[in-house]
Amino acid sequence: MLTITERTIDDVTILDLDGSIRLGDEESRLRETIKGLLDAGRNKILLNMEKVDYIDSSGIGALVYSFTTVRRHGGQLKLMKLSDRVQDVLTLTKLLSVFDIFNNEEEAVRSFM
């Protein structure tokens, strides 16, 4: 199960993710949330991955899809506070270098300015 909590600092939307990102509802929920933000004109998005305990290949696909979709809308999608498991998967898939990744929320929000 994936819970997504939305909050805003300045004009950056932070999505606090809690749970797993896997094939099915979780992966769809993430894509739909990102699409809703873009439809509302909000294209500075920070995903807080601190409480993501599992991610499968569909979850990775959802991250890449979200990243490219946000970029096509002239925005940026960045990641924050990767759990060890997520960091391992992104390293293994060679995607670690694709995303801007931060350990500190204040730094991450400032990077959008």
C-alpha positions as CSV (number, residue, x, y, z in Angstrom):
1,M,0.0,0.0,0.0
2,L,1.2,3.5,-0.8
3,T,0.1,6.6,1.0
4,I,0.8,10.0,-0.6
5,T,0.6,13.1,1.5
6,E,0.9,16.5,-0.3
7,R,2.3,19.7,1.1
8,T,3.7,22.9,-0.3
9,I,6.7,25.0,0.6
10,D,6.9,28.2,-1.5
11,D,6.0,26.9,-5.0
12,V,7.4,23.4,-4.5
13,T,5.0,20.6,-4.0
14,I,6.4,17.9,-1.7
15,L,4.8,14.4,-1.9
16,D,5.6,12.4,1.2
17,L,5.4,8.8,0.1
18,D,4.8,6.0,2.6
19,G,4.8,2.3,1.7
20,S,5.7,0.5,-1.4
21,I,5.7,1.5,-5.1
22,R,4.8,-1.6,-7.1
23,L,2.7,-2.8,-10.0
24,G,-1.0,-2.0,-9.5
25,D,-2.7,0.7,-7.4
26,E,0.5,2.1,-5.9
27,E,2.2,2.8,-9.1
28,S,-1.0,4.1,-10.7
29,R,-1.7,6.4,-7.7
30,L,1.8,8.0,-8.1
31,R,1.3,8.6,-11.8
32,E,-2.2,10.0,-11.3
33,T,-1.0,12.3,-8.5
34,I,1.8,13.7,-10.7
35,K,-0.6,14.2,-13.6
36,G,-3.1,16.0,-11.3
37,L,-0.3,18.4,-10.1
38,L,0.8,19.1,-13.7
39,D,-2.9,19.7,-14.7
40,A,-3.1,22.3,-11.9
41,G,0.1,24.0,-13.2
42,R,2.3,22.8,-10.4
43,N,5.5,21.5,-12.0
44,K,8.1,21.8,-9.2
45,I,7.7,18.4,-7.5
46,L,9.8,16.8,-4.7
47,L,9.3,13.2,-3.8
48,N,10.1,12.4,-0.2
49,M,11.1,8.7,-0.4
50,E,12.2,8.3,3.3
51,K,9.3,5.9,4.1
52,V,9.3,3.9,0.8
53,D,10.1,0.4,1.9
54,Y,9.9,-1.4,-1.5
55,I,10.0,-0.5,-5.1
56,D,9.6,-2.9,-8.0
57,S,10.3,-2.5,-11.8
58,S,6.8,-0.9,-12.3
59,G,7.6,1.5,-9.5
60,I,10.9,2.4,-11.2
61,G,8.9,2.8,-14.4
62,A,6.5,5.2,-12.6
63,L,9.4,7.3,-11.4
64,V,11.0,7.5,-14.8
65,Y,7.5,8.3,-16.4
66,S,6.9,11.0,-13.8
67,F,10.4,12.5,-14.3
68,T,10.0,12.7,-18.1
69,T,6.4,13.9,-18.0
70,V,7.2,16.7,-15.5
71,R,10.2,17.7,-17.7
72,R,7.9,17.9,-20.8
73,H,5.7,20.3,-18.9
74,G,8.7,22.6,-18.2
75,G,9.1,21.5,-14.7
76,Q,11.4,19.5,-12.4
77,L,11.0,16.4,-10.4
78,K,13.5,15.6,-7.7
79,L,13.9,13.0,-5.0
80,M,14.7,13.3,-1.3
81,K,15.7,11.1,1.5
82,L,16.0,7.8,-0.4
83,S,15.7,4.7,1.8
84,D,18.6,2.3,1.5
85,R,16.4,-0.1,-0.5
86,V,15.4,2.5,-3.0
87,Q,18.9,3.8,-3.3
88,D,20.2,0.2,-4.0
89,V,17.6,-0.3,-6.7
90,L,18.4,3.1,-8.4
91,T,22.1,2.3,-8.2
92,L,21.5,-1.2,-9.7
93,T,19.4,0.2,-12.6
94,K,21.9,3.1,-13.2
95,L,19.2,5.6,-12.6
96,L,20.8,7.2,-9.6
97,S,22.6,9.7,-11.8
98,V,19.4,10.6,-13.7
99,F,17.6,12.2,-10.7
100,D,18.6,15.1,-8.5
101,I,18.7,13.5,-5.1
102,F,18.9,15.3,-1.7
103,N,19.2,14.2,1.9
104,N,17.9,17.6,3.3
105,E,14.5,19.1,2.6
106,E,15.6,22.7,3.0
107,E,18.4,22.2,0.4
108,A,16.1,20.3,-1.9
109,V,13.4,23.1,-1.9
110,R,16.1,25.7,-2.4
111,S,17.4,23.9,-5.5
112,F,14.2,24.7,-7.3
113,M,14.8,28.4,-7.1
